[in-house]
Amino acid sequence: MNTAHRPVSHRQLPDWLTEGTAAVDEGGHGRRGIVQFIGEWEDPATRRVTDCAIFLRPEDGGAEWIVADHRTLTQG
């Protein structure tokens, strides 16, 4: 069975990656933020839907950003 296109479920996320935890976005130039929400997100440019996108906000406040691939995040 080919699982290459199977959407990521919450069960496939690392145990440390939960709402309220600190994470470093290595794909976003090392930005550090707090996980606000994990859920569905549709990329407005490609219309591709990500089931387990990670919504982060800087620790000191500011604009939220979205990470579609949890593999770019490290525990922070």
C-alpha positions as CSV (number, residue, x, y, z in Angstrom):
1,M,0.0,0.0,0.0
2,N,1.4,3.4,-0.9
3,T,1.1,5.9,2.0
4,A,3.0,8.8,0.3
5,H,-0.2,10.8,-0.2
6,R,-1.9,9.8,3.1
7,P,-2.7,12.9,5.2
8,V,-1.0,13.3,8.5
9,S,-3.1,12.5,11.5
10,H,-2.7,13.8,15.0
11,R,-1.4,10.3,16.0
12,Q,1.5,10.7,13.6
13,L,2.7,14.0,15.2
14,P,5.6,13.8,17.7
15,D,4.4,13.4,21.3
16,W,5.9,16.8,22.3
17,L,4.0,18.7,19.6
18,T,0.8,19.8,21.4
19,E,-1.1,23.0,21.8
20,G,0.7,25.3,24.2
21,T,4.2,24.0,23.7
22,A,7.2,26.0,22.4
23,A,8.6,25.1,19.0
24,V,11.3,26.3,16.7
25,D,10.5,26.6,13.0
26,E,13.7,25.5,11.3
27,G,12.0,26.0,8.0
28,G,11.2,29.6,8.9
29,H,14.7,30.8,9.7
30,G,14.7,29.6,13.3
31,R,11.6,31.5,14.5
32,R,10.4,30.4,17.9
33,G,6.8,30.3,18.8
34,I,4.0,28.7,20.9
35,V,1.7,26.2,19.3
36,Q,-1.7,27.8,19.3
37,F,-3.7,25.3,17.3
38,I,-3.3,22.1,15.3
39,G,-5.8,21.6,12.6
40,E,-6.9,21.8,9.0
41,W,-5.6,24.6,6.8
42,E,-6.0,25.3,3.1
43,D,-3.1,27.0,1.3
44,P,-4.8,30.0,-0.5
45,A,-2.2,29.9,-3.4
46,T,-2.4,26.1,-4.2
47,R,-5.8,25.2,-2.6
48,R,-4.0,22.2,-1.0
49,V,-5.5,21.2,2.3
50,T,-3.3,20.2,5.2
51,D,-5.1,18.2,7.9
52,C,-2.6,18.8,10.7
53,A,-1.1,22.2,10.1
54,I,0.6,23.8,13.0
55,F,-0.5,27.4,13.9
56,L,2.2,29.3,15.9
57,R,2.5,32.7,17.5
58,P,5.7,34.4,18.7
59,E,6.2,34.1,22.5
60,D,6.2,37.9,22.8
61,G,3.0,38.3,20.7
62,G,2.8,39.3,17.1
63,A,1.5,37.7,13.9
64,E,0.6,34.1,13.8
65,W,2.2,31.9,11.1
66,I,1.3,28.5,9.8
67,V,3.6,25.5,9.3
68,A,2.1,22.9,7.0
69,D,4.9,20.2,7.5
70,H,5.5,19.4,11.2
71,R,8.9,17.9,10.3
72,T,10.4,21.5,10.0
73,L,9.7,22.0,13.7
74,T,11.9,21.1,16.7
75,Q,11.0,21.2,20.3
76,G,11.9,24.6,21.7
